[in-house]
Amino acid sequence: MLKFKVILILILIFSFSLYSLTFEEARKIALDKNRSMKISEFEVKKAEIAMRESWASFYPTVSLQSSYTRLLSVPQFEMPMGDGSTQYISLGFPDNFRNSLEVTFPVFTFGKRFAVKEIVGKSKDMQILQHETDKMNLIKDLITYYYGVVVAGEGFKIAEGAVERAEDHLRTARIQYNQGRITKLDLLQAETDFNSRKTELLNAYNGLELARSALNMMLGFSLDTLIEVEGQVNLEIDTFALDSLKDLALTGRPEIQSIKKLSELNSISKSLQYLSFLPDIAFVGSFSYDKPVGFLNEWDNDMTATIAVSWPIFQGFSRTNAIQKYRLTFEQAVIRENIVKEGIKMEIKNLLLSYRLNKQKLILSEEQLKRAKEAYEMADKQYKAGYISALDYKDIELGYRSAEFGHLNAQYNLIVSAKQIKVATMMDKEE
């Protein structure tokens, strides 16, 4: 029994440590287990399979056909003989076997097979880049959810502190009421404040659980998995320059590379349409082994070899229209590339403006928290000494609690905006 208890304790300790996550650990888990990332990975694997399929046109195709036919009634015709008798001649045999093996190999296609292979290769590259884009967006969302849990945990601690202060205030109010220094109304107000703080603590706990559930979904865990994050809301201030951030993003973002690949793909597709005006040369070899053969009910074989030329001379102007379509598609790709670039520039600018604003808010919130804490400590002493009213104490304590939450939100907003800048500009792929 003792051994079982020891094992159970070890399992519990291991389970809790297993889900105590740093951001880096959460990032690795999300990239490995997130369901959306799984779908994206499957798309890459499908593109790789399509790439292998494109090699099929460089190999011969082999087909085998075999059949058996039973004639219930064999056709005959009559031939009168000179002696007055009749000769019956069968036009076939009851049992008929047909077996053939055919090999087809495209000898020369004027580069069409290579063009198709290159198109599939570009498509695979684009899918890989889309996977990188999905990873980047996932990490940006993970930053919000992960540090949302961090902040929710810190908010729960602030709510706990508010409950402790309200409880201490209630004890003081009861002493002062017993001493006749405050009215019954003031005591009731202190009790009401204490209950309100407990309600706020319950709301903070519920918010923490909701944040954990959202992070669980992001990580691919079940919603009720217990997670303890190890992140801190403290952040070292960075200095970002808008021009350098734009250059980094336009150089490293997968969307830019994907647009370039799309332009290359359209160019190859247009070239393929020109190649479709040229003929294809193929070798066709066949071997047959049949029974009956001719008028003999015997097995016999036959072998043929053919060089075939296929030249689609006219297809109703479809190829000419296709070339015009690809020309327009290429022009669209150029416009789309400019749109994507401008969108990335706007995204980086907005992130940087948000970061600078949050940095200023953090500085102001630190000053506000410092003054609010100092005011609360003074008010606490003065209230216990009977120098200020319960209403004055309540207002100052409320200001202190608001300053705590304001400072916490400022830290959260700053760390999220800073990390999202690094991810959006590909500064640190590990972020």
Secondary structure by P-SEA (a helix, b strand, c coil): caaaaaaaaaaaaaaaaaacccaaaaaaaaacccaaaaaaaaaaaaaaaaaaaaacccbbbbbbbbbbbbbcbbbbbbbbccccbbbbbbccccbbbbbbbbbbbbccccaaaaaaaaaaaaaaaaaaaaaaaaaaaaaaaaaaaaaaaaaaaaaaaaaaaaaaaaaaaaaaaaaaaaaccccaaaaaaaaaaaaaaaaaaaaaaaaaaaaaaaaaaaacccccbbbbbcccccccbbbbbaaaaaaaaaaccaaaaaaaaaaaaaaaaaaaaaaccbbbbbbbbbbbbbcccccccbbbbbbbbbbbbbbbccccaaaaaaaaaaaaaaaaaaaaaaaaaaaaaaaaaaaaaaaaaaaaaaaaaaaaaaaaaaaaaaaaaaaaaccccaaaaaaaaaaaaaaaaaaaaaaaaaaaaaaaaaaaacccccc
